[in-house]
Amino acid sequence: MRYFLAVLAVVAIGVTMWMCTHNVAEPDGEDSNCVIAGQLDSLFSTIFTSDTEPGGYALLIKDDTVVYRYVRGLANLDTKEAIDENTRFNFTSGSKIFAAASLLMLAEWGLTSLDDSLSLYFPEFSEDFFKQITIRDILTHSSGLPDLRPTESSEWSNYIKDNASVFANSEDYRLYGTSEEYIKCFKSIRELHYKPGTHYSRNDAAYVLVAPLVERISGEPYDIWVRENIFRRAGVENICYINPGAPVPAGAHGYRRVNPTTSAKTTFKSADGKWEEYDYGEAPFFITKADRGAFITPAEFVKWKRAYYGGKVLNDTSFNAIFNTYIPTSRPNVSFGLGCALYNPEGSPMCEYHLDRNGGFTSIEGSFPDKNLHYLVLSNRNDWDFYHVTDELRRLLKLADYFDSKAAL
């Protein structure tokens, strides 16, 4: 399943060659050698429609070469900064890649096991059923734990009546929350939804525990440990995590369309009144670093995929374990592996993927491990259907026989 990097000279050419480069905002005039370029352009031009609105960046990687890209829109409506390959977007659910790799690496080092129970690392969880929940159950979204985290202002108001909390002194609970705060919610759980490891829950609450789990095993802050042991090994330097009060360098802002009935008066609005910021403090879940907290650039995504699938991060046993179909989901032909969804229909190659939105950010990414093929769409607007775009991408790739190693040439 794993493929290795090509010889250095070939890779050097591949890194700099855009076989099919499209930028609607600034057409570069290059001829297209990508067999489905026109169809991909038609797909993305219906999502990212303007040079003066939030937009996105899409690309295909085939055999270590970027063979297609599409970029349009603004990273920041206030400064009018355009999106480019070095713009940092929230990676939404793709952040799970780094979390799963971290726990697999710690297991490689003999510091933990995916069969260890949650209670081993969280002794403050006193209920007996925590002994039944394993690290593997957390990574496969099958812990059975209900989600008791407050998410709305009214819920937090009730919460702080009974709990000494940082939120009692902060108007913005979403920005200044901590994983320690959320851990309190797990202490109050008295029963499971189902037996661990038997069902899949898309928004499984237990993934909140992955970052503190890595910290308790390694003895280091999560983002620092990931940077030193995952990102550095992969040769990526520009992936980072959201930290309360700290701006993301070269980071895009996330946006949503203004709704007069729900829009906050203090939130930044675009000059035309159509868009408002919906990120950092205005949106939920940014504080769950392992789940949706990573920020990545398109350029770093390319480097990451080459390193991750090229054997620079995990050993073969750990890497291949990711693609085991542990838990079926409600979507046809989709199961869940270790920190990723797996699409495996009859007659098509298996695809490992993530898709989600976080505040104003929406992203999809996927890999066909046996075909040396990867796709990515990062955007800073939340008004497009990531399920439809994912399905359409797969349909176009299959229709064009793009899974054939010669089809892109």
C-alpha positions in Angstrom: 0.0 0.0 0.0 2.8 2.4 0.8 4.7 3.8 -2.1 8.2 5.4 -2.0 9.5 8.7 -3.3 10.9 8.7 -6.8 14.6 9.3 -7.4 15.7 12.7 -6.4 16.0 14.2 -9.9 12.5 13.1 -10.8 11.0 14.5 -7.6 12.9 17.8 -8.1 11.2 18.2 -11.5 7.8 17.1 -10.1 7.9 19.6 -7.3 8.2 22.6 -9.6 6.1 21.4 -12.6 2.4 22.3 -12.7 1.1 19.9 -15.4 -2.3 21.6 -15.1 -2.3 25.0 -13.4 -5.5 27.1 -13.3 -5.9 30.3 -11.4 -9.0 32.1 -12.3 -7.9 35.3 -10.6 -4.6 35.4 -12.5 -4.6 33.0 -15.5 -1.1 31.9 -16.3 -1.7 30.8 -19.8 -0.2 27.4 -19.5 -1.4 24.5 -21.6 -3.4 21.9 -19.7 -2.1 18.3 -19.7 -4.6 17.1 -17.0 -7.2 15.0 -18.6 -10.1 16.3 -16.5 -9.0 19.9 -16.1 -12.0 21.4 -17.7 -14.4 19.4 -15.6 -12.6 20.2 -12.4 -12.6 23.9 -13.3 -16.3 23.7 -13.8 -16.8 22.1 -10.4 -14.7 24.6 -8.5 -15.8 27.7 -10.3 -19.3 27.1 -9.0 -17.9 27.2 -5.4 -15.3 29.8 -5.5 -17.0 32.4 -7.7 -15.3 35.7 -7.1 -11.9 37.3 -6.7 -13.3 39.7 -4.0 -15.0 37.1 -1.7 -13.7 34.2 0.5 -12.4 31.4 -1.7 -10.3 28.4 -1.7 -7.4 26.3 -3.1 -7.8 22.9 -4.8 -5.1 20.5 -6.0 -4.4 17.0 -7.2 -1.1 15.2 -6.6 -0.2 12.2 -8.8 3.0 10.2 -8.4 4.6 12.9 -6.3 3.7 15.6 -8.8 1.1 18.3 -8.5 -0.9 17.9 -11.7 -3.7 20.3 -11.1 -4.5 23.3 -9.0 -7.3 25.9 -8.8 -7.1 29.0 -6.6 -9.4 31.9 -6.3 -10.6 34.4 -3.7 -9.4 36.4 -0.7 -7.8 35.0 2.5 -8.7 38.2 4.4 -11.6 40.5 3.4 -10.3 43.3 5.5 -6.7 43.5 4.1 -7.7 42.1 0.6 -4.9 39.6 0.8 -5.4 36.9 -1.9 -5.2 33.2 -1.3 -2.1 31.4 -2.4 -0.1 28.2 -1.7 1.3 29.7 1.5 -2.1 30.7 3.0 -2.8 28.8 6.2 -6.3 27.4 6.4 -7.9 25.5 9.2 -7.6 21.8 8.3 -10.8 20.9 10.1 -11.2 17.2 10.4 -7.9 16.6 8.6 -6.3 17.5 11.9 -7.0 13.9 13.0 -4.2 12.6 10.7 -1.6 14.1 13.0 -3.4 13.0 16.1 -3.6 9.4 15.0 0.0 9.4 13.8 1.1 10.7 17.2 -0.6 7.8 19.1 0.7 5.2 16.6 4.2 6.6 17.0 4.0 6.4 20.8 2.8 2.8 20.5 5.8 2.1 18.2 8.0 3.4 21.0 6.4 1.1 23.5 5.0 3.9 25.6 1.4 3.0 25.0 -0.9 0.5 23.3 -4.0 1.0 21.2 -5.6 -1.6 23.5 -4.9 0.4 26.7 -8.0 1.5 28.5 -9.0 5.2 28.9 -9.0 4.8 32.7 -5.3 4.0 32.6 -4.5 7.6 31.6 -7.6 9.4 33.1 -7.9 8.0 36.6 -10.3 10.9 37.4 -12.9 9.1 35.3 -14.4 6.9 38.0 -17.1 5.0 36.2 -16.3 1.3 35.5 -17.2 1.6 31.8 -14.1 3.8 31.2 -12.1 0.7 31.7 -13.8 -0.8 28.6 -13.0 2.1 26.3 -9.6 1.7 24.5 -7.5 4.2 22.6 -8.5 2.3 19.5 -12.2 3.1 20.3 -11.4 6.8 20.5 -9.5 6.8 17.2 -12.3 5.0 15.4 -15.1 7.2 16.8 -16.7 4.3 18.6 -16.2 5.1 22.3 -19.9 5.2 23.1 -19.4 8.3 25.2 -22.3 10.8 25.0 -21.4 14.5 24.3 -22.2 16.5 27.4 -20.1 19.5 26.4 -22.0 22.8 26.6 -21.9 24.5 23.1 -24.4 27.3 23.3 -24.3 30.4 25.5 -27.3 29.3 27.5 -25.7 25.9 28.2 -22.6 27.6 29.4 -24.6 29.9 31.6 -26.1 26.9 33.3 -22.7 25.1 33.5 -20.9 27.9 35.3 -23.6 28.1 38.0 -22.4 24.7 39.3 -18.7 24.7 38.2 -15.8 26.9 39.0 -14.8 27.7 35.4 -12.6 30.0 33.3 -15.8 30.8 31.4 -17.3 32.7 34.4 -14.7 35.4 33.7 -14.7 35.3 29.9 -17.3 36.5 27.4 -15.9 34.2 24.7 -16.0 30.6 26.0 -15.1 29.2 22.6 -11.9 31.1 22.4 -10.6 30.7 25.9 -11.7 27.2 26.7 -9.2 24.5 27.6 -9.1 20.7 27.2 -9.0 20.6 31.0 -12.4 22.3 31.0 -13.9 19.8 28.7 -12.5 16.9 30.7 -14.8 18.0 33.5 -17.7 17.1 31.3 -16.6 13.5 31.0 -16.5 13.1 34.8 -20.3 13.6 34.9 -21.1 10.8 32.4 -23.0 8.0 34.0 -23.8 5.7 31.1 -22.7 4.9 27.5 -24.8 5.2 24.4 -23.5 1.8 23.3 -20.8 -0.8 24.0 -17.4 0.6 23.0 -16.1 -0.6 19.6 -19.6 -1.6 18.2 -20.9 1.5 16.6 -19.7 4.7 14.8 -20.5 8.2 15.9 -19.4 11.0 13.5 -19.0 13.6 16.3 -17.6 11.3 18.9 -17.0 13.4 22.0 -14.0 11.3 23.1 -11.7 12.7 20.4 -11.4 15.8 22.6 -9.3 13.5 24.9 -6.7 12.7 22.2 -4.5 15.8 22.8 -4.4 15.5 26.6 -3.9 11.7 26.1 -0.7 12.4 24.0 0.4 14.9 26.7 -0.1 12.4 29.6 1.8 9.7 27.7 4.7 11.9 26.4 4.9 14.5 29.2 4.9 17.4 26.7 2.3 19.9 25.4 0.5 18.4 22.5 1.4 20.9 19.8 5.0 20.9 20.8 5.2 17.1 20.8 3.6 16.9 17.4 5.9 19.6 15.9 9.1 17.9 17.2 8.1 14.3 16.5 5.7 14.3 13.6 6.1 17.5 11.6 9.9 17.7 11.9 10.2 14.1 10.8 8.0 14.8 7.8 10.0 17.9 6.9 7.1 20.3 7.3 7.6 23.6 9.1 4.4 25.6 8.4 1.7 23.5 10.0 0.6 25.0 13.3 -2.2 24.8 15.9 -4.6 27.5 17.1 -3.7 28.9 20.5 -6.1 31.3 22.3 -5.2 35.0 21.8 -2.4 34.2 19.3 -3.0 35.0 15.6 -2.2 32.4 13.0 0.7 33.6 10.8 -0.4 34.1 7.2 -3.7 32.6 8.3 -6.9 33.0 6.4 -10.0 34.2 8.2 -13.1 32.0 8.0 -16.3 33.5 6.8 -20.0 32.8 6.6 -22.8 34.7 4.8 -24.4 37.4 7.0 -27.8 36.4 8.5 -29.4 39.6 9.9 -31.3 37.6 12.6 -28.2 35.8 14.0 -25.3 38.0 13.2 -23.3 39.4 16.1 -22.9 43.2 16.0 -19.3 43.1 17.0 -18.2 40.7 14.3 -16.2 42.0 11.3 -18.4 42.5 8.2 -17.2 42.8 4.7 -17.7 46.2 3.0 -20.6 44.9 0.9 -22.3 43.5 4.1 -22.5 40.0 2.7 -19.8 38.2 4.8 -18.9 38.1 8.4 -15.9 36.5 10.2 -16.8 33.1 11.7 -13.6 31.8 13.2 -11.3 31.8 16.3 -13.6 33.3 18.9 -16.8 33.2 16.9 -17.0 29.5 16.1 -16.9 26.3 18.2 -14.3 23.5 18.5 -11.1 25.4 17.7 -9.8 24.5 21.1 -10.0 20.7 20.3 -6.5 20.6 18.7 -6.4 16.9 17.9 -9.8 17.1 16.1 -10.0 20.4 14.2 -7.2 22.6 15.6 -4.4 22.3 12.9 -3.7 25.0 10.3 -2.0 24.0 7.1 -1.0 25.6 3.8 -1.5 23.9 0.4 2.3 23.8 -0.1 2.8 22.0 3.2 0.0 19.6 2.4 2.0 18.4 -0.6 5.1 18.0 1.5 3.2 16.1 4.2 1.6 13.6 1.8 5.0 12.8 0.2 6.5 12.2 3.6 3.6 10.4 5.2 3.0 8.0 2.3 6.7 7.8 1.6 7.6 6.1 4.9 9.2 9.0 6.8 6.7 9.2 9.7 5.5 5.7 10.7 6.8 2.2 10.2 4.9 -0.1 7.8 3.0 -1.9 10.5 1.6 1.3 12.0 0.9 2.9 8.6 -1.0 -0.1 7.3 -3.1 -0.3 10.4 -4.7 3.0 9.6 -6.5 1.4 6.6 -8.2 -1.4 8.5 -11.9 -1.1 8.3 -12.8 -1.1 12.0 -16.3 0.4 12.2 -19.0 0.7 9.4 -20.7 4.0 9.1 -24.2 5.0 7.9 -22.8 6.1 4.5 -22.7 3.5 1.7 -19.3 1.8 1.3 -17.8 4.0 4.1 -16.1 2.6 7.2 -13.8 4.2 9.7 -10.1 3.5 10.2 -7.7 5.0 12.7 -8.6 8.7 12.6 -9.9 8.6 9.0 -12.9 7.6 6.9 -12.4 4.8 4.3 -14.4 4.7 1.1 -14.1 1.3 -0.5 -16.8 0.6 -3.2 -16.6 -2.5 -5.4 -14.8 -1.8 -8.6 -12.9 1.3 -7.4 -9.7 1.8 -5.4 -10.0 2.4 -1.6 -9.9 6.1 -0.6 -8.8 7.4 2.8 -10.3 10.8 3.4 -11.5 13.6 5.7 -14.2 16.2 5.1 -15.7 18.8 7.5 -16.3 22.4 8.3 -15.1 24.4 11.4 -16.7 27.8 11.7 -16.1 29.5 8.4 -13.6 27.0 7.2 -14.5 24.0 5.0 -12.0 21.4 3.7 -11.8 18.0 2.1 -8.8 15.9 1.5 -8.3 12.3 0.4 -5.8 9.7 -0.8 -6.0 6.6 -2.9 -3.0 4.7 -1.4 -2.7 2.1 -4.1 -2.7 4.7 -6.9 -0.3 7.4 -5.7 -3.1 9.9 -5.9 -4.2 12.6 -3.5 -6.7 15.5 -3.6 -7.2 18.6 -1.4 -9.7 21.5 -1.2 -9.1 24.1 1.5 -11.4 27.1 1.8 -12.4 29.9 4.1 -16.1 29.9 3.5 -18.7 27.4 4.8 -21.4 27.7 2.2 -20.6 24.7 0.0 -21.5 21.0 0.2 -18.4 19.0 1.0 -20.2 15.7 0.5 -21.2 16.6 -3.0 -17.8 17.9 -4.0 -16.1 14.8 -2.6 -18.5 12.5 -4.5 -18.0 14.5 -7.7 -14.3 14.4 -7.5 -14.3 10.7 -7.2 -16.7 10.4 -10.1 -14.6 12.5 -12.4 -11.4 10.7 -11.4 -13.0 7.4 -12.2 -14.7 8.6 -15.4 -11.4 9.8 -16.7 -9.6 6.5 -15.8 -7.4 8.8 -13.7 -6.6 5.9 -11.4 -4.5 4.5 -14.3 -0.9 5.5 -13.7 -0.6 6.7 -17.3 -3.8 8.7 -17.5 -2.4 12.0 -16.3 0.5 12.0 -18.7 
